[in-house]
Structure formats: C-alpha cells, structure tokens
Amino acid sequence: MTFRARHLLGIEPLHPLEITTLLDLADTYVDLNRRTIKHSDALAGMTQINMFFENSTRTQASFELAGKRLGADVMNMSVSQSSVKKGETLIDTAMTLNAMHPDLLVVRHQNSGAVNQLAEKVNCAVLNAGDGKHEHPTQALLDALTIRRAKGRLHRLTVAICGDIAHSRVARSNLILLGKMENRVRLIGPPTLMPAGVAEFGCEVYDDMKAGLEGADVVMMLRLQKERMDGAFIPSEREYYHRYGLDAEKLAFAKEDAIVMHPGPMNRGVEIDGTLADDINRSVIQEQVEMGVAVRMAAMDLLARNLKAHRGAEAAGEH
C-alpha cells in the first residue's frame, strides 16, 4: 500500500495503511535527525512556502526545519505584513502563490476549511498546519508516532484526551486517527468545553478526571484555548486546575506505565502540573517535539513523490 494522497488536509481521508506508511517513513527520519549530518535530498530542487495566517512557533519552525533537512528551498511568508492584511482575498493569494510555481505549500489559517479552499486553486501539494477548529493532521500523526514508539503499538490502547475539547483541532484529528487505528478513546473535560454531538465520534465522554483516567495507557492534555473563547467557559483557572489539571494524584488512576502528552504550548499549573510535565519517566512532551520534525519530513517526502509522479504523467500525456 503506497501513500496515495495528493494533499494532507486532514486525517479523515487517510486509510489506516497510509497512516502506517507515513509513520514507518517518519521512523527513518528520526534516525537521520539524530545523526551529525542531518541531510537528505528528497526535496532537492523543490520550493516550499510556509504561510501562517495564525501565529505558531513550534509548527512553523518544525516545518521549516523539515523542509531544509530534505533539501528544499524554504520561504516563510509573513502574513502580518502581506497583501492579505490589505484586503486581498484568499483566492487572490492562492493565484499569486501559484504563479511562483511552488511545489509544497504549508498553510495555517484561523478559518475552518480555508486550507481546503486554497488546495483547490493551486498546482502544488498543500499541507494543513491547522485550520480553525477543523483539523491539525501533522500534530495527530506526530502524536501517533510518539505513542507507537513509547508503547510498541498504535492499536487497542486506551487513550484519554483531557481539557478544552470544543476548541481543539488537535483533539479532532487525534480522535479520527486513534479511531481508525482501533483504539478506545475517552474525552474528559467540563461539559462547557465539549463540542455538540461529540458522542457520534464513537468515544466515551467523562466530566470527571478520575473516572475518565481509570486504566488509561495514554493521557493527552490540551491547553485552554482562551483566544477562541467568547464568554465564561470555566469559573476560574484555579478551579479548572483543581478539577481538570493533571497532577500526580489524578494520574495515579491511569495505568502505572501510562505516558503523559501535551501538544504545547503548555499552561503550567492550569492544565498540567509543571513537575509532572518535566518527569522523564512519565512525560513524552519533548519526544513529541522531536517526532514533529520527522513526521513533517515524511509527509512532505510522500507528497513530493506523488507530485512528481502526477507531473510526470501529465507531461507524458502531452507528447
């Protein structure tokens, strides 16, 4: 089974074998990234444009590093100073970018569906680096790689995702991916932070941490996305931490060898105890950052292969 996708817009369209293909390739890039010379020529001669309409340190740096290690020419477009701020439409932006003949376009946008719209207008491979509350596919894939390396497998595990589920595209992408790989997924958080119709995803929903964490193999904490909240979703941060913040006492209900994850950036003392976040025996938060570069390298490598094959077929058809 090869990787058939032309774009990486979400986890939804991916077949479980395509997910495995990508993770297997990412494993080889983890090894490459640990060498003294961290270079491959998979994207040699290709151009990658990173376009972030929303601020991001981690994801943007990770995609930039991934592209450079694969030999691409990488350009970061600062949207805050671009024509978009002057009123240019998303379609105009797509046409402008297309005229530059990029090969890979990495986009983060505050509106759900905006990245899909861009993908319809350009002749290159598009990677979704997060769109609104919709999806963040590479985050779910790097989480999957982290889990697989820590647990030795990525199926039939009990995974608890805790916190602000309603505003989280990370939760949505993880829910879809973990479901495809036959895991038992539990969502834990206050009812005000649960999206409507969440039970349709085939997961269990809890508003009590101790009940939700019982026997979990993986505990994934999410940050409170205050920038997406209009109104009072929680009484106070102190109260939230008391009920839903992960500390040693609550983690004790999960399995003894349960791993602790967080996509970052972390609010220490709000959704997770700082000491626990730094506990090398339980926390794999630093590993998640490392896996992020490898997963993004694998995703761009596979999409670039498909793009070359597609262009080759088109060129052959012309003659």
C-alpha positions as CSV (number, residue, x, y, z in Angstrom):
1,M,0.0,0.0,0.0
2,T,1.5,3.3,-1.0
3,F,0.5,6.7,0.1
4,R,-2.0,7.9,-2.4
5,A,-2.9,11.4,-1.1
6,R,-2.1,14.5,-3.2
7,H,-2.5,16.8,-0.3
8,L,-2.5,16.4,3.5
9,L,-5.6,18.4,4.5
10,G,-6.8,16.2,7.3
11,I,-6.7,12.7,8.8
12,E,-10.3,11.9,7.6
13,P,-9.3,10.8,4.0
14,L,-6.3,8.7,5.0
15,H,-6.5,4.9,5.0
16,P,-5.0,3.2,8.1
17,L,-2.3,1.7,5.9
18,E,-1.4,5.1,4.6
19,I,-1.0,6.3,8.2
20,T,1.3,3.3,8.9
21,T,3.3,4.0,5.7
22,L,3.8,7.6,6.8
23,L,4.8,6.6,10.4
24,D,7.2,4.0,9.1
25,L,9.0,6.6,6.9
26,A,9.0,9.0,9.8
27,D,10.8,6.4,11.9
28,T,13.7,6.5,9.4
29,Y,13.8,10.3,9.6
30,V,14.0,10.1,13.4
31,D,17.3,8.2,12.9
32,L,18.5,10.7,10.3
33,N,17.7,13.7,12.6
34,R,19.9,12.1,15.3
35,R,23.0,11.9,13.1
36,T,25.7,14.6,12.9
37,I,24.8,15.3,9.3
38,K,21.0,15.6,9.1
39,H,20.5,15.9,5.4
40,S,18.6,14.2,2.6
41,D,17.9,15.3,-1.0
42,A,14.3,14.1,-1.1
43,L,13.1,17.6,-1.9
44,A,16.2,18.8,-3.8
45,G,15.3,21.5,-6.4
46,M,11.8,21.9,-4.9
47,T,10.3,25.0,-3.3
48,Q,8.3,25.0,-0.1
49,I,6.3,28.1,1.0
50,N,5.1,28.3,4.6
51,M,2.1,30.6,5.0
52,F,0.9,31.1,8.6
53,F,-2.2,33.3,9.0
54,E,-2.1,32.4,12.7
55,N,0.9,32.7,14.9
56,S,2.8,29.5,15.6
57,T,6.3,29.0,16.9
58,R,6.5,25.2,17.2
59,T,4.7,24.1,14.0
60,Q,6.3,26.7,11.7
61,A,9.8,26.1,13.0
62,S,9.2,22.3,12.6
63,F,8.0,22.6,9.0
64,E,10.9,24.9,8.1
65,L,13.5,22.6,9.6
66,A,11.8,19.6,7.9
67,G,12.0,21.2,4.5
68,K,15.6,22.4,4.9
69,R,16.7,18.9,6.0
70,L,15.1,17.4,2.9
71,G,16.9,19.9,0.7
72,A,14.0,22.2,-0.3
73,D,14.2,25.9,-0.9
74,V,12.1,27.1,2.0
75,M,10.4,30.5,2.1
76,N,8.3,31.8,5.1
77,M,5.7,34.3,4.1
78,S,4.9,36.8,6.9
79,V,1.2,37.2,6.5
80,S,1.0,40.1,9.0
81,Q,2.9,42.3,6.5
82,S,1.4,40.8,3.4
83,S,-1.4,41.9,0.9
84,V,-3.8,39.7,2.9
85,K,-3.8,42.4,5.6
86,K,-4.6,44.9,2.9
87,G,-7.8,43.1,1.9
88,E,-6.6,40.6,-0.6
89,T,-8.9,37.6,-0.8
90,L,-7.7,34.0,-0.1
91,I,-8.3,33.2,-3.8
92,D,-6.2,36.1,-4.9
93,T,-3.5,34.9,-2.6
94,A,-3.7,31.4,-4.0
95,M,-3.4,32.7,-7.6
96,T,-0.4,34.8,-6.6
97,L,1.3,31.9,-4.9
98,N,0.5,29.6,-7.8
99,A,2.3,32.0,-10.2
100,M,5.5,31.4,-8.2
101,H,5.4,27.7,-9.0
102,P,5.9,26.3,-5.5
103,D,5.9,22.5,-5.0
104,L,4.8,22.4,-1.4
105,L,2.5,24.9,0.4
106,V,2.2,24.7,4.2
107,V,-0.8,26.7,5.5
108,R,-2.2,27.5,8.9
109,H,-5.4,29.6,8.9
110,Q,-7.9,30.7,11.5
111,N,-10.9,29.7,9.4
112,S,-12.0,26.0,9.2
113,G,-11.9,24.9,5.6
114,A,-9.7,27.7,4.3
115,V,-6.8,25.4,3.6
116,N,-9.0,23.1,1.6
117,Q,-10.2,26.1,-0.4
118,L,-6.6,27.0,-1.2
119,A,-5.7,23.5,-2.2
120,E,-8.4,23.6,-5.0
121,K,-6.7,26.6,-6.6
122,V,-3.0,25.7,-6.7
123,N,-1.0,23.2,-8.7
124,C,1.2,22.0,-5.8
125,A,0.9,19.8,-2.8
126,V,-0.8,21.5,0.2
127,L,-0.2,20.6,3.9
128,N,-2.7,21.8,6.5
129,A,-0.8,23.1,9.5
130,G,-4.1,23.7,11.4
131,D,-7.3,25.4,10.2
132,G,-9.7,26.9,12.7
133,K,-11.4,24.2,14.9
134,H,-11.3,21.7,12.0
135,E,-8.0,19.7,11.8
136,H,-4.3,19.6,12.5
137,P,-3.2,16.4,10.8
138,T,0.5,16.5,11.4
139,Q,0.0,17.0,15.1
140,A,-2.1,13.8,15.3
141,L,0.5,12.0,13.2
142,L,3.4,13.1,15.4
143,D,1.3,12.1,18.5
144,A,0.7,8.7,16.9
145,L,4.4,8.2,16.2
146,T,5.2,9.2,19.8
147,I,2.6,6.7,21.2
148,R,3.8,3.9,18.9
149,R,7.4,4.3,19.9
150,A,6.6,4.5,23.6
151,K,4.1,1.7,23.6
152,G,5.4,-0.5,20.8
153,R,2.0,-0.4,19.1
154,L,-0.8,2.0,17.9
155,H,-3.9,-0.1,18.3
156,R,-6.1,-1.4,21.1
157,L,-4.8,1.2,23.6
158,T,-7.0,3.3,25.9
159,V,-6.3,7.0,25.3
160,A,-7.7,9.8,27.4
161,I,-7.8,13.3,25.8
162,C,-8.4,15.9,28.5
163,G,-9.3,19.5,28.6
164,D,-10.7,22.0,26.1
165,I,-12.0,19.6,23.5
166,A,-14.5,22.1,22.0
167,H,-11.9,24.5,20.6
168,S,-9.3,21.9,19.7
169,R,-8.4,20.8,16.2
170,V,-5.7,18.6,17.8
171,A,-8.4,16.7,19.7
172,R,-10.5,16.3,16.5
173,S,-7.5,15.0,14.4
174,N,-6.4,12.7,17.2
175,L,-10.0,11.3,17.7
176,I,-10.2,10.4,14.0
177,L,-6.7,8.9,13.8
178,L,-7.0,6.9,17.0
179,G,-10.4,5.7,16.0
180,K,-9.1,4.5,12.6
181,M,-6.3,2.5,14.4
182,E,-8.8,0.7,16.7
183,N,-8.1,2.5,20.0
184,R,-10.5,3.2,22.8
185,V,-10.7,7.0,23.1
186,R,-12.1,8.9,26.1
187,L,-12.7,12.6,26.2
188,I,-12.5,14.3,29.6
189,G,-13.5,17.8,30.4
190,P,-16.2,20.2,31.7
191,P,-19.5,20.0,29.7
192,T,-19.0,23.6,28.7
193,L,-15.8,22.6,26.8
194,M,-17.3,19.5,25.0
195,P,-18.4,20.0,21.4
196,A,-22.0,19.3,20.4
197,G,-22.5,15.8,19.0
198,V,-19.2,14.5,20.3
199,A,-20.5,11.1,21.1
200,E,-21.0,10.5,17.4
201,F,-17.3,10.0,17.1
202,G,-17.6,6.7,18.9
203,C,-15.7,7.8,22.0
204,E,-16.6,7.8,25.7
205,V,-17.2,11.2,27.4
206,Y,-16.5,12.0,31.0
207,D,-16.6,15.1,33.1
208,D,-14.7,13.5,36.0
209,M,-10.9,13.1,35.7
210,K,-10.6,10.1,38.0
211,A,-13.3,8.1,36.2
212,G,-12.0,9.0,32.8
213,L,-8.4,8.2,33.6
214,E,-9.1,4.8,35.1
215,G,-6.8,2.3,33.3
216,A,-5.7,4.7,30.6
217,D,-2.4,3.9,28.6
218,V,-2.0,7.4,27.3
219,V,-3.1,10.7,28.9
220,M,-3.1,13.6,26.4
221,M,-3.6,17.0,27.9
222,L,-4.9,20.0,25.9
223,R,-4.4,23.7,26.6
224,L,-7.2,26.1,27.4
225,Q,-7.6,28.0,24.1
226,K,-8.6,31.3,25.6
227,E,-8.2,33.1,22.2
228,R,-11.1,31.0,20.8
229,M,-13.4,31.6,23.8
230,D,-16.0,34.3,23.9
231,G,-17.7,34.1,27.3
232,A,-17.1,32.2,30.6
233,F,-16.4,28.6,29.9
234,I,-14.8,27.9,33.2
235,P,-15.3,29.5,36.7
236,S,-11.6,30.3,37.1
237,E,-8.2,28.8,36.2
238,R,-7.6,27.8,39.8
239,E,-10.9,25.9,39.9
240,Y,-10.2,24.4,36.5
241,Y,-6.8,23.1,37.7
242,H,-8.3,21.7,40.8
243,R,-10.9,19.6,38.8
244,Y,-9.2,19.0,35.4
245,G,-5.5,19.8,35.8
246,L,-3.2,16.8,35.6
247,D,-1.2,16.1,38.7
248,A,0.3,13.0,40.3
249,E,-2.8,12.3,42.3
250,K,-5.1,12.2,39.3
251,L,-2.5,10.4,37.1
252,A,-2.4,7.6,39.7
253,F,-5.8,6.4,38.3
254,A,-4.3,5.7,34.9
255,K,-2.0,2.6,34.3
256,E,1.3,2.6,36.1
257,D,3.1,2.9,32.8
258,A,0.8,5.5,31.3
259,I,2.5,8.2,29.3
260,V,1.7,11.9,29.5
261,M,1.4,14.0,26.4
262,H,0.7,17.7,25.6
263,P,0.8,19.4,22.1
264,G,2.1,22.7,23.6
265,P,2.3,25.4,24.3
266,M,1.7,24.5,28.0
267,N,0.0,26.5,30.7
268,R,1.8,25.0,33.7
269,G,-0.4,25.0,36.8
270,V,-3.6,25.3,34.7
271,E,-3.9,22.1,32.7
272,I,-0.8,20.3,33.9
273,D,1.5,20.3,36.9
274,G,4.9,21.6,35.9
275,T,6.8,18.8,37.8
276,L,4.8,16.1,36.0
277,A,5.4,17.8,32.6
278,D,9.1,17.5,33.3
279,D,9.1,14.0,34.7
280,I,11.2,12.0,32.2
281,N,9.7,8.7,33.4
282,R,6.1,9.7,32.5
283,S,6.2,12.7,30.2
284,V,6.9,12.3,26.4
285,I,6.3,16.0,25.7
286,Q,9.9,16.6,24.5
287,E,9.7,13.4,22.3
288,Q,6.5,14.9,20.7
289,V,8.5,17.9,19.6
290,E,11.3,15.7,18.1
291,M,8.8,13.5,16.3
292,G,7.2,16.6,14.8
293,V,10.1,17.2,12.6
294,A,10.4,13.6,11.5
295,V,6.6,13.3,10.7
296,R,6.6,16.5,8.7
297,M,9.6,15.3,6.7
298,A,7.8,12.1,6.0
299,A,4.6,13.9,4.9
300,M,6.4,16.3,2.6
301,D,8.6,13.5,1.1
302,L,5.5,11.3,0.3
303,L,3.5,14.2,-1.1
304,A,6.5,15.3,-3.2
305,R,6.8,11.8,-4.7
306,N,3.1,11.9,-5.7
307,L,3.5,15.3,-7.1
308,K,6.5,14.2,-9.3
309,A,4.6,11.2,-10.5
310,H,1.5,13.3,-11.3
311,R,3.5,15.9,-13.2
312,G,5.4,13.1,-15.0
313,A,2.1,11.5,-16.1
314,E,0.8,14.9,-17.3
315,A,4.0,15.5,-19.3
316,A,3.8,12.1,-20.8
317,G,0.2,12.7,-21.8
318,E,1.2,15.9,-23.6
319,H,3.5,14.1,-26.0
